[in-house]
């Protein structure tokens, strides 16, 4: 995968920012579990708050993720006009 937009782990996304899930890292069972929660590749996610625990909005649901899970979700920052 290639992108010209900034790519960071979800845990580093500033609160109040919306991004697109770019890539899931980790073992197969983690990736399957996180996809089932709505964090599939290309899903839009808004980080509501947090650094140790990330509170996120995805597909209309608020979901809390621990730091390790949020590190394994790589997001692509959206251009300002797409937010």
Buried (B, 14 or more C-beta within 10 A) or exposed (E): EEEEEEBBBBBBBEEEBBBBBBBBEBEEEBBEBBBEBBBBBEBBBBBBEBEEEBBBBBEEEEBEBEBEBBBBBBBBBBEEEEE
